[in-house]
Every structure is written in structure tokens, then in C-alpha cells.
Amino acid sequence: MKVQFNMSLHEPPFHIRLAVSTLSFFLASYITPGVHLRDILAAFIVALVLGIFNITIKPLLILLTLPVTLVTFGIFLFAINAIVILIAAQLVSGFEVNGFWSALLYSFFVSLISGFLHGLAQNLGKRHKNDKTNY
């Protein structure tokens, strides 16, 4: 008897992650006071810019603030996210954030919405894959 475990924790394709991020940024801007995105194109540009920042700037900030992050059991990572969002707001036209606390709350809402949408996309992908195998 052969036992198989499906431990597939692969990342969704880039275009799915980009679409989920764009939609998350756009939706979170509607429920976060002090944050404004002009349109979906601005949200798309924010998703690209923050994606680049998450690869370059954010790891450096995490490394520099590692003691504080450890003492706060990772909660300080939200502050790092807020700082990265404030930097992006300075660079992207059509993306306005009115201070640190708005950026912090926006970071929290983006995390919630993004997590929900990634889970939804993953479940839809599984359903689509299962539908293909039934034919």
C-alpha cells in the first residue's frame, strides 16, 4: 500500500498574485480613512512598486529592526509595512496616505483582504483543476 501526501504549497502564478494584490490595495483604500487610490491603474502601479520594495527595501528594514521585531513577537512587522507603504505613497501618483497610522491600518486591511482573496483564488484553482480531471 502506497501512501501519498499532497503537501503542495506552491505559490500561485505571478499574474494571480499581482491581480490579488491590486484588488486588495484598491478595496482596502475604500475602508481605510486617510488612504486614497485614484483608480485601479494606480492600485496596479502600487502593487508593482510594493512588490519591488518587498524584495529590496523590506528585507533590509526587517534585518535592521530584528531585535524590536523579536521582542514584539513580529507585530513590529506591521510598522515596517506602514513605512514601506508611506515610501510608495511618495512615489506613486494617485496614491495618497495621510500619515503613519493610516498606513498602519491600511497595511492591516490589505493583509486581511489579500489573505482572503488568495485563499479564494486557491480554492477556485483547485475546483477548476478537479473539473478538468473529471472529463
Buried (B, 14 or more C-beta within 10 A) or exposed (E): EEEEEEEEEEEBEEEBBBBBBBBBBBBBBEEBEBBBBBEEEBBBBBBBBBBEBEEEBBEEBBEEBEEEBEEEEEEBBBBBBBBBBBBBBEEBEBBBBEEBEBBBBBBBBBBBBBEEBBEEBBEEEEEEEEEEEEE
